[in-house]
Amino acid sequence: MGVTVTETIQYIGVNDHQIDLFEGQYDVPNGMAYNSYVILDEKIAVMDTVDGAFTKEWLANLQGVLSGRTPDYLVVQHMEPDHSAGITLAMETYPDMQIVATAKAFTMMKQFFGTDFAGRQIVAKEGTTLELGSHVLTFLMAPMVHWPEVMMTYDAKDKVLFSADGFGKFGALDVEEDWACEARRYYFGIVGKYGAQVQAVLKKAAGLEIDIICALHGPILKENLDYYLGLYQTWSSYTPENEGVLVAYTSVYGHTKAAAELLAEKLREKGSPKVVACDLAREDMAEAVEDAFRYSKLVLATTTYNADIFPAMKEFINHLTERNYQNRTVGFIENGSWAPTAAKGMQKMFESSKNITFAEHTVKILSALNESSEAQIEALAAELA
């Protein structure tokens, strides 16, 4: 059965504890929620569907709240398959139901399902409205948050923003966990590249009176909305959320690890408000990306490997730069038994990044720490702290 959002809006989503990797790459130990909603008025609108493994459960949830009524509209805000897989089933079950989506979404429907439901389409554009009775829905285009066909929907009666993947998070709804941690990891992993597009949607949201945010993943947000909107403003503007330093390292025989840990210790001694050390080869890459965007400073410590950069470090930097990493201070520690070049290579990887300040002191280790490299770590710690 559904969960009440308001007197006339019901939640009919599902929890997925079968999944191991979301989008084939993100570890989700607490599962995922695929959210869908129903607005019950003179006319009925269903807001999105769910993942293909749960369409029958979703349809049962829908029918449970309809009490024998027939929905008039299926609103498709996002065509990613974890939200659109139930479209064909819904349209076959309710042959008189119309489907509301953007023109690009209808193109994708043809690609996914072999049909774009011609004759049953309502094409939504910026500011298009749909009257259900007392509820009037207004559609807000949100291209590249984080697919090109995305739109969001505002219900003026109950002051609800149906936000598509915006304000989403990892984790099923039957598991309690901190919102910000998994929402931050979700945001920077999946949406982070598109900060400018998120900023554009936030400007639209600023002109609306919003009491509830209904995302396609994660919990229904009803309280302290300024907190969630504020975090999205911070994240999408690439502003550091917290003052602190992430020391991200790779190490073959332990010497670079020792240098990274020594730097972290020195930073703490000198009063850095937060210091996090991360082994990129062993810890969750998405967590490392999250922390790099969370904190104001980043130190990258790695070995020269095949006259280049150690693979896990190169992968990490690629994750950052393709997500428009900017507005940070970055320092380097390089290790090499001969011809160390990792620091130069790492800095070059940031050459297209905006507003990156490189630390004056770069630490060079020749095989293992010695008095000279330890003094360089002391100088880098003093600069960053």
N, C-alpha and C positions, 0 to 999 in steps of 0.2 A: 504494500500500500504506500501511498504517497506521504510525504512529510510536508507539513504546512509551512509555506513561506509567508503568505498573508491569507486573509479569509478567502480570497479567490485565486490564489496562485499555489500550486502544489508542486513539490519536488518528486520526480519519478526516475531519478538516475540509479546507477548501479555501482557496486564496489567490485574491484577486480583484485583478487589475491592470487590469481594464477600466474600473473605476469612476473617475469624476472627482470627484463630490461625494457624500459619505456623507450619508444622510438629506436629500439635495437641497440641502445648504448647507455642509458641512464639507469643506474641501480635504484630500485624502488623497494626497499625492504618492507615498507608498510603498504605496498600495493598502490593502486590508483583508483580514483573516482571518475566516472564518466557521467557528467551531470546533464539532466534534461528536466524541463519544467512544463507545466500546463497552466494556461490562463483560462479560467472558467468564467464566462460572461454570456451575454446573449449569443455571441459566437465564441467559439473555442479555438485557441491557438496553442499548438504544441511547439515548444522551443527546443529544436535540435533533437538528435537521436543519440545512439551510443555505439560502442565498439561492436564489431561483428560477432564476437563470442557471447554477447549478452543481449542480442536483439529480442529473443523470445522473452527473457526476463523483463526487459524494458517494456515490451508490448503488454505484458500482463500487468505491470505497474500502471501503465497508461489506462488500460481498460478498467482497472480497479478504481480509479478516481473519476472516470467518465460517467459511471452509474447508468450505462446504457445509451448515453448521448454519443453523437458523432462529431469528431473535430472538424472544423471548417478550414483551418490553415495549419500547415507545417512550415515554421520559420527556420530556415537553414542559415545560420550565421557563419559557419566555418565548415569547409569540405574535407578537412583532414579525416581519414577513415575512423579514428576513434570517436568521432562525433557524427559521421554521416552514414555509417554502415547500415543503419536501419531505415534509410529513406525508401528503398524499393519495397520493403516489407510494409511500411506504413502506407505508402501510396496504393499498394495492392489491397491492403486490408480496408482502406477507406477510399473507394474509387471516386467519391465526389469531393474529396479534400483537395484544396489548392495548395501550391507550394510557393513560398515567398523566399526569394534569394536575389543576390546580385547577378548581373549578366555573366560575370566571370565564373560564378558558382555554377550556373547552368551549363556553361561550357565544360566545367570539370565533371558534372554529373554525366554528361554524354561520354566522357572519357572513362569514368569509373564504371558506369552501369549500362552503357550502350543506349541510353535514352536521356533526354533533357525534359521529359514530361511536357512536351509541347501541347498547348491547349489547356493546360492546368497551371500555367506559370503566372506569377505576379512578380515583375522585375522591380526590385527595390533600388532606389537611388538616394543620394544624400537628402535627408529631410522628408522622404516619402513617409506617409502615415497610413495606418491601418486601424480602422475603428471596429472594435469588438462589441461595443455597447458603452458601458461606463469607462472601459479601458480604451485608451487611444495609444497605439504604439508608434513611435517615431524611430526611423532607421538612420543610423549614423555610420557612414563609411569608415572603415578602419583598415585600409590596405596595408599589407606587410606587417600586420600585428597578429600573426607573423607569416601569413600567406596573403597573396594578392586579392583574394575574393572576399576577405573577411568584412563583416559588418557587426555592429553592436546595436542593441535595441533598448530604447527607453520607454518605460511605462509611466505616463504622467499621473495616473490615478494613485498607484501605490508607491510612486517615486522609486521605482526599481530600475537599475541599470543591468541589463543582461549583457555581460562584458566579453563574451566569447572566451578566448584563452587568456585575456587580460585578467590579472589578479588570481591566476591559477596557481596551483602548487602540486607537488608530488604527494602521494599518500591517500589511502582510502579514508572514507568518512567514519568508519567504525573503529578507527584507531586515533587516540588523542596524541597530538604532538605539537610542538611549537610551530606556529604558522610561518613566521619570518624565515626560519632556517631553510625549510623546504620550498617556500615560495621564492626565496632568493636564488637557491640552486636551480629551480625551474626557470626563473626569469633569465638569468645570465646564460644558462645552457641553451635555451630554446628561443627566447625573444631578444636577448641582449644586443644582437647586431642592429636592431631596429629602433634605437633610442629616439631618433628624430620622429619616426612615425608614432611611437608611443606618446611623445610630447604633444604631437598634433591632436591625438585623441584626448589627452588630459585637458587640453585647452577647451575642447568641446564639452567635456564633463564638468568643467568649472562653471559653465553657464547653466547647469542643470541642478535642480534640487534633488539630491540622491539620499535616500534613507537606507537602501538595501543594494548590495552588489551580488549578483548571481553569476558566477563564473562557470565555465565548462569543466573545470577541475577544482577540487578543494571545497571548503565549507562556504555556506551562505554567510555573507558578512553583513551584520546588522548593527554593530556597535563600534564606536570609536573609528569611524570611517576616515577621519583625518589622518590617522596613523597609517592606514594602508595607502591612501592617496599620497601621503608624504613620502613613503618609501618608494613608491613608483616614480615620483618626481625626482628623488635622489638617484635611483638606479638609472632611469632613462636619460638623465642629464650627465651621466658618467661622473657624478660627484662622489668622492669617498664618503662612505657611510660612517666610518669610524677612523679615528687617528690610530695608526698602528702599522706594524711591519709584518709582511709575510716573507719568510725565508724559504724559498722553494729550491730543492736541490735534487741532483742525481749523483750517485756515487758508485764506483765500481769495486774498490777495495776498502772503502771506509774512510779514506783521507779527506775527500771532499765533504762527506757527512760530518766529520770531526770539525772541519772549518765552519760549516753552516751552524752546527750546534754551538760552537764557541762564539760566533757572531750573535746568535740569539741570546746567549748568556750575557754577553757584554751589553747588548741593547737593554735587557731587563735591568742590569746593574745601573745603567745610566738613566733609568726612569721612563723608558718607552711605555706608553699606556697599554699597549697590547702587542705581543710578539707571538707569532705562530710559525712553527717549523714544519715543513711538509716534504716527505720523500715521494717524489713524483712517480717513481717506478713502482711503488707499492701501495700508495693511497689512492682513493677515488679521484680521478682527474676532474670530475665535475665539482667536487668539493674544493679542490685547489683553485679552479677557475672562480668559483664563488668567493673564496677568500681574497683572491687577487683584486677583484672588483670591490670587495667590502672595505679593504684597508687602503690607507693613503700612500704607503710605500711598499716597494717590492724589491727583494734581493734574489737574484738568480745565481745559483752556484752549480757548476757542472764541469765535466772534464772535456778536454779536446778529444774527439773520437773520430777516427778515420779522417783526420785533418778537418774536422767539422765539429758539430755540436752533438752531444749524446742524444740518441733518438727520443727518449721520453721528454727531455727538455725542449727539443725542437717542436715536438707535438704540443706541449704546453703553451709555448709562445705562439704557435699558430692558432690555438684556441683563443688566445687573448686578442691577437691582432685582427682576426676575422670577426670578432665581436666589438671592434672599434675601441679597444682599450686606450684610455687617454686620461689626462689630468692627474698623473701620478709621478712620483719619484722612483726611479729604477736604478739599482746598483748591481754590480757583477762581482762574482768570485769565479776565477778560472783555475783549472788544474791541468798540468801537462808535464809528462816526464821529459818531453822534448817538443819544441816548437808549439807552445800553447797559443791557440788562436780563438778559443771559445768566446771570450769576452767581446772581441771584435765582431764575431759572427752573430752573437746574440743582439748586440746593439744595432747591427745592420737590419735585423729582422723587424725592428721598430721604426725603420726610417719613414714609413708612411703614417705612423701614428701621430695623433695630435697632442700637443701640450705634455710631452714627456720630458721631464728633467732628469738627466743622468747624473748620478753621484760623481763627485769629483774624484773620489778614491776608488780605484779598482784593485781588488786583491788578486795577486798572482802567486799561485803555489806551484812549486816544482817538485812534484811527486808527493811530498808530505809537508806538514806544517813545520816551520822552524821559526827562529826569532824574527826574521825579516817579515815573513808572511803573517805571523801573529801581530806584529806591530801594524801591519797594513789593516788587519781586521779591527784592531783598536781604533785606528783612524777612521775607518768606515763607520764603525759603531758611533763614534763621537759625532760624525757628520749627520748621520740619520737620526740620532737621538736628540 
